[in-house]
Amino acid sequence: MPSGYDRPTMSPTLPAQLARDLTTLLGPDGLLTDPAERLAYGYDNSRRQGLPLAVALPTTAQQVQAIVRLCRAAKLPIVARGRGTNTTGASVPGEDALVVSFERMNRVLDIRPGDRVAVVEPGLLNGDLQAALAPHGLFWPPDPTSAAYCSIGGNLACNAGGPRAVKYGATRDNVLAITAVTGTGELVRFGAPTTKGASGYDLSRILIGSEGTLALIVEATLKLTPVGASGGRCARCTTTWPAPPPRWRG
Ligand SMILES: Cc1cc2nc3c(=O)[nH]c(=O)nc-3n(C[C@H](O)[C@H](O)[C@H](O)COP(=O)(O)OP(=O)(O)OC[C@H]3O[C@@H](n4cnc5c(N)ncnc54)[C@H](O)[C@@H]3O)c2cc1C
């Protein structure tokens, strides 16, 4: 029986004018429309597979704003993509969607060791960040097992965390500020780039873990931690406790 939610049987296509506008905006290699290339952006570690209408590869926050405005005018859904390692299907696009891949926005913008702060673009790999921080004796605590190939944007959107979360918290506890593009293409900034930032609503906490449903993250200011005697890893407890004093033995 028809449900009323049945999708049209004809495959949707990217509107020609939108394709032209996006190519003008991003350059000829900034918009992927070949089916073979699109296929590579249609999966994640959930093992589900979709085929987006096109893939946009922005290099600046302003380009992300323009993409959102163009897609909003064309009523085209957008799916953000880091490196597709999430296991929930969160980055698998519908066949009527445009994928915005952040792989070309992968720069470390600033490391301020004295402030224990790093400012990064969302496409930077977690592992590359850790390598950039190591010479400063600092690390960023979130350590999903996929760290070598997952992006900071994906970590933020999933509120990722590995074993170090026990001591340092997950991603949400290690972010000071976020710059993001809303569904209307507005650039917004949440949080403060300082460890002490008490004024105003803390909207970054709702953005972290929202899996790309509220806004597209284009920059993050991360809270860093000094590498300690444990090398930043969870130390295995090897302490041998002395025998309790006689009065505790009952
Ligand atoms: C081998 C393996 C081990 C893992 N281990 C862990 C673990 O120990 N702990 C843990 O928490 N997770 C783990 N994960 C899942 C983990 O959450 C992801 O690996 C990682 O956080 C996702 O990053 P990504 O760059 O691949 O993002 P993607 O998978 O591409 O995207 C994940 C979500 O983030 C959104 N997104 C991506 N970039 C942005 C952006 N810039 N703005 C807005 N939304 C965005 C996407 O739309 C999607 O909803 C593991 C995955 C694998 C494959």
The ligand as a MOL file (V3000), in Angstrom:
LIG
                    3D

  0  0  0     0  0            999 V3000
M  V30 BEGIN CTAB
M  V30 COUNTS 53 58 0 0 0
M  V30 BEGIN ATOM
M  V30 1 C 38.3210 1.6170 13.1190 0
M  V30 2 C 37.4330 2.6380 13.7690 0
M  V30 3 C 37.5740 2.9020 15.1000 0
M  V30 4 C 36.7580 3.8550 15.7220 0
M  V30 5 N 36.9620 4.0660 17.0460 0
M  V30 6 C 36.2240 4.9910 17.6680 0
M  V30 7 C 36.4490 5.2510 19.0590 0
M  V30 8 O 37.3170 4.6470 19.6940 0
M  V30 9 N 35.6670 6.1830 19.6550 0
M  V30 10 C 34.7080 6.8950 18.9700 0
M  V30 11 O 34.0570 7.7590 19.5590 0
M  V30 12 N 34.4790 6.6500 17.6620 0
M  V30 13 C 35.1940 5.7320 16.9960 0
M  V30 14 N 34.9650 5.5090 15.6600 0
M  V30 15 C 33.9190 6.2600 15.0150 0
M  V30 16 C 34.3310 7.7330 15.0670 0
M  V30 17 O 33.3070 8.5570 15.5550 0
M  V30 18 C 34.8260 8.2360 13.8050 0
M  V30 19 O 35.9410 7.4600 13.4000 0
M  V30 20 C 35.2170 9.7130 13.7210 0
M  V30 21 O 34.8870 10.5510 14.8010 0
M  V30 22 C 34.4680 10.2420 12.5130 0
M  V30 23 O 35.3200 11.1050 11.8180 0
M  V30 24 P 35.2350 11.2140 10.2460 0
M  V30 25 O 36.1820 12.2800 9.8310 0
M  V30 26 O 35.4410 9.9000 9.5850 0
M  V30 27 O 33.7410 11.7250 10.0490 0
M  V30 28 P 32.5960 11.1400 9.0940 0
M  V30 29 O 32.3940 9.6940 9.3440 0
M  V30 30 O 32.8690 11.5540 7.6910 0
M  V30 31 O 31.3310 11.9540 9.6160 0
M  V30 32 C 30.8020 11.6730 10.8850 0
M  V30 33 C 29.6640 12.6480 11.1520 0
M  V30 34 O 30.2000 13.9370 11.2550 0
M  V30 35 C 29.5640 14.8430 10.3460 0
M  V30 36 N 30.5850 15.8050 9.9590 0
M  V30 37 C 31.8220 15.5710 9.4720 0
M  V30 38 N 32.4910 16.7110 9.3010 0
M  V30 39 C 31.6570 17.7140 9.6910 0
M  V30 40 C 31.7660 19.1320 9.7430 0
M  V30 41 N 32.8750 19.7620 9.3740 0
M  V30 42 N 30.7070 19.8370 10.1860 0
M  V30 43 C 29.5600 19.2220 10.5730 0
M  V30 44 N 29.4090 17.8800 10.5480 0
M  V30 45 C 30.4430 17.1400 10.1010 0
M  V30 46 C 29.0530 13.9410 9.2330 0
M  V30 47 O 27.9500 14.5150 8.5470 0
M  V30 48 C 28.6260 12.7250 10.0310 0
M  V30 49 O 27.3660 12.9500 10.6140 0
M  V30 50 C 35.7620 4.5510 14.9990 0
M  V30 51 C 35.6080 4.2950 13.6310 0
M  V30 52 C 36.4400 3.3380 13.0240 0
M  V30 53 C 36.2690 3.0680 11.5740 0
M  V30 END ATOM
M  V30 BEGIN BOND
M  V30 1 1 1 2
M  V30 2 1 2 3
M  V30 3 2 2 52
M  V30 4 2 3 4
M  V30 5 1 4 5
M  V30 6 1 4 50
M  V30 7 2 5 6
M  V30 8 1 6 7
M  V30 9 1 6 13
M  V30 10 2 7 8
M  V30 11 1 7 9
M  V30 12 1 9 10
M  V30 13 2 10 11
M  V30 14 1 10 12
M  V30 15 2 12 13
M  V30 16 1 13 14
M  V30 17 1 14 15
M  V30 18 1 14 50
M  V30 19 1 15 16
M  V30 20 1 16 17
M  V30 21 1 16 18
M  V30 22 1 18 19
M  V30 23 1 18 20
M  V30 24 1 20 21
M  V30 25 1 20 22
M  V30 26 1 22 23
M  V30 27 1 23 24
M  V30 28 2 24 25
M  V30 29 1 24 26
M  V30 30 1 24 27
M  V30 31 1 27 28
M  V30 32 2 28 29
M  V30 33 1 28 30
M  V30 34 1 28 31
M  V30 35 1 31 32
M  V30 36 1 32 33
M  V30 37 1 33 34
M  V30 38 1 33 48
M  V30 39 1 34 35
M  V30 40 1 35 36
M  V30 41 1 35 46
M  V30 42 1 36 37
M  V30 43 1 36 45
M  V30 44 2 37 38
M  V30 45 1 38 39
M  V30 46 1 39 40
M  V30 47 2 39 45
M  V30 48 1 40 41
M  V30 49 2 40 42
M  V30 50 1 42 43
M  V30 51 2 43 44
M  V30 52 1 44 45
M  V30 53 1 46 47
M  V30 54 1 46 48
M  V30 55 1 48 49
M  V30 56 2 50 51
M  V30 57 1 51 52
M  V30 58 1 52 53
M  V30 END BOND
M  V30 END CTAB
M  END
